Amino acid sequence: ISTVKQELYKQYNSMNLANLKIEYQKLKIETAQSQLEQAQKLQNSGYGSKRDILQAQITKTTEEITLLQEKINLATAVHTIEALATL
């Protein structure tokens, strides 16, 4: 029973951490979107390159993937807590 309690605490902390990371990732995605828009504006004005746009798109996509990973971590923690609560 002590092990179950320890795992509950661990998963509760994992859940809280995932929630915080999700909020952080959302902010990083907003920043990446702004950088992408800036790169597009620079290219449209003749000062930027396609490479800059592609790099900004890669950065934004990477941040979106990280957000999805954190959402999976959150779901895993929640489902584990639910399963442990029934023991």
N, C-alpha and C positions, 0 to 999 in steps of 0.2 A: 504494500500500500504506500509506503514511503517513496518508492520508485515512481509510482503513478503520480503522486503529489509533485515530485521533482520535475517530472516530464510536463505536467500541467503548467508549472511556473515557467519552465523553459519555453514552452509553446506560447504562453501568454506574452512573454518578453519578445519572442520572435514576431508575434502578431503586431505588437506595438511598434517594433522596429520597422517592420514592413510598411506599416501605415505612414510612418515618418519618411521613409525612403520614397514612397509613392508620391507624397506631396513635394519632396525635393525634386524628383524626376519630372514632375509636371512643370516645375519652374525651369528646369534645364531644357525641356522641350520648347517652352515659350521663348527662351533665349536663342535656341537653335533656329527656331522659326524666324525670329527677327534677323539673325545673321544670314539666313538664306534669302530673305527678302532684300536685305542690304546688298548681298552679292548679285542678285538679279538686277537691282537698280543700277549698280555699278556697271554691269555688263551692258545694260540697255543704254547707258550714257557713254559707252565706249571706253571705260576705264577698267572694267573687270574682265575676267576670262571665264570660259566655260568650265575650266578646271576649278575655279573658285566656287562656282555654283555646285558642281558635283561634290566637292569636298563638304560644302555646307549641307547638302542633301544627305551625304553619308553620316555626318555628325548627327543630324536630326533623326535619321533612321536608327542609328545606334542608341540614341537616348530613348526612342520609342520601344526598342527591343528590351532595354534595361527596365523600362516601366512595366512591360508585360511580365518580365521575370519576377519583379517585385510583387506583382499582383498574384502570380502563381505561388510565391512564398507565403503571401498573406492567406490565400485559400488553403494551402497545405496546413498552416498553423491552425486556422479556424476548424478545419475538418478533423484535425488531430485532437484538438480540445474537445470537440463534440463527441468524438469516439471515446476519449478518456473519461468524459463526464458520465458516460453510461456504465462505467465499470463499478 
